[in-house]
Amino acid sequence: MLAQDFMAFHDAAKRNGVILSFGGDLSENVMFSLGEVLKLRMRQEETDASVAKRVFSIFVEQAQNVIRYSADRVASATEAEQPRVSGGIIVVGSEGGRFFVVCGNEVGRGDVPRLRERLDHIVGLSADELKRFYRDKLRQAPDEGSLGGSIGLIEIARRSSAPVEYDFQEIGDDRSLFCLKAYI
């Protein structure tokens, strides 16, 4: 039964164009290792260098979002020597002649309205508006609660070849699963 179940999972991943998937506890070190595998796969498939760079950039941004903002935390970086480790899922694949990067992680239910509002705004911007919004954000202080420069989602949208897709699914009383998909 084990082999049969695993084979079904493997076949479904292949049918859906998955070339790299990871689910579990993610850290900067794990992200680095997965990034090396992704670069190797892109070279083997002789992916155009500019496309490969965009795929890799979006992969890194999405993985960092999981590590920094997942509500499913194994370890918070409260001390400099303690790495941040958070639970989530990240998948890279291809469909319809283009690549995609999808991530999923738990967020607090109270964070969903603000995140949805932010993403609705970003998705509604044209390429020129995204560029201006990005520049404006660079000049501002990071958003409250941000563990970076508050530009990760904007970076993902700018590097994507189509508007990002996202969704939320309630899980339990106080959390939701947040999924974000970008096409390149």
N, C-alpha and C positions, 0 to 999 in steps of 0.2 A: 504494500500500500504506500509506503514512503516514496519509493521510486516513481510510482504511478502519479502520485500527487505532485511531486516535484517536476516531473516531466510535463504535466498539464500546465503548471506555472511557467515553466521554461518556454513551452510552445506558445502560450498566450503572450508572453513578452516578445517573442520573435514576430508573431502575427501583428503586434502593435508597434513594430519598428524600434523596440528598445535596444539600445546599444550599451547602455550603462545604467545600472540601478543600484541604489543603496537605501536601505531602511534600517534605522536603529539609532544608536548614539553617535552623534556627529561632533567632531572637534576640528580645530584648525589643522592638526596633523592628519586626521582622516581625510579632510577636504583636500589637503595637499597631495596625498597619495592617490585619491580618486582623480584629481586633476591630471596627474601624470599618466594615468591609464587612459583618460579621455584624450589627452594630446596624442598618445601613441595610436589610439584607434583612428583619430582624424588623419594622422600621417599615413597609416596603412590604407585608408580609404581614399587617399590622395585628395582630401578636401581642400578646396580653394583656401589659401592662407587667410584672406580677409574674413571669410565665413567662419573658419576654424577659430580665429581670434575672437569674433563676436560670440560664438557658442561658448567658448571658454570663459569669457568675461561674464556672460549671463550666468553660467554655471557657478562661478565664484560668488557673484552677488547673491544668488539664491541660496547657496550653501551658507554664506555669512548671515543671511537673514534667519535661517533656521537656527544656527548656532547662537545668535544674539537674542532672538526674540521668542523662541519656542517656550511655551509655558511648561513643557515637559522637560525640565532641567534635571540633569544628573549632578552637575556641579556648576555653581556660579563662580565667576572670576572675581571673588571678593578680595583676593590677595594676588599680587603680581605673579607669584610662582604657581598659582593654581589655574589650570586651563578651564575654559568654559566648555562644557559638554552638554548638549541638548539633543533631545529625540526628534526625529523627523524622517522624511523620505525625500529623495531627489532622484529624478529619472531624466536621462537624455536619450533621445531617439530621433527617428526620421519618419516622416509621412508626407505623401504628396510632393516629394522632391525638395522638402525643406526640413531642417532640424527643429526640434523642440526641446525645451528644458522645463520640467515641471517640478515643483517642490510642494511639500505638504508638511505642516506642523500645527501643533495645538496652540491656540491663543486663548486668553481669557475672554469670556463672553462679553465683558464690558469694553473690551478693546475693539470689538467688531464694528460698531457704528463709525468710529473715527477712521479705522483702516478702510472700510468700505467707501466712506466719503473721500478719502485721499485717493484711492484707486479710481473711483468714478471720475474725479477731476483729471487725473493723469491720462486715463483712457480717452477722455473727451478732447484732448489737446492735439493739434496738428504737429507735424515735425518741427516747424518753426516755433510754435508756441512752447513745445517741450524744451527746445534749446534755450529759449528765453527764461522759462521757469527754472531750468537747471542753473543757469547763470545767476539768477536772482537768489536761489537757495544757497549757492556757494558764498554769497556775500552776507548771508544771515547766520545767526547762531543756530546750532542744531535744535530741532524740536525737543520739547520737554520729554524726557524718557528715552531719547534716542541714544544709542550706543555707538553711533557713527556720525556722519555728517548730514543725515536726513535726506540723502540723495540716491540711495540704493534702488528704490523702486523707480525713480526717474531714470537712472542709468539703464535699468532693464528695459524700460519702455523705449528709450532712445535707440538702443541697440537692436531692438526687435524689428522684424520686417512686417509685422501686423500688430494691431492693438493686443495688449496682454489680456488673457482671460483669467478670471479668478472666481472662486466660489467659497462658501462657508457651509459647514455641516455641523449642527449642534451635536455635541457628545457630552453627555452628563449635564449636570445642573449649572456648572460654572465655566465650561470650556466649549470651544468650537474648533473644528479642523479647518484650517485655512489652506487653500490650494491656489497656486499661481502658475500659469502656463505662458511661456513666451516662445514665439516662433522666430526662426532665423533662416 
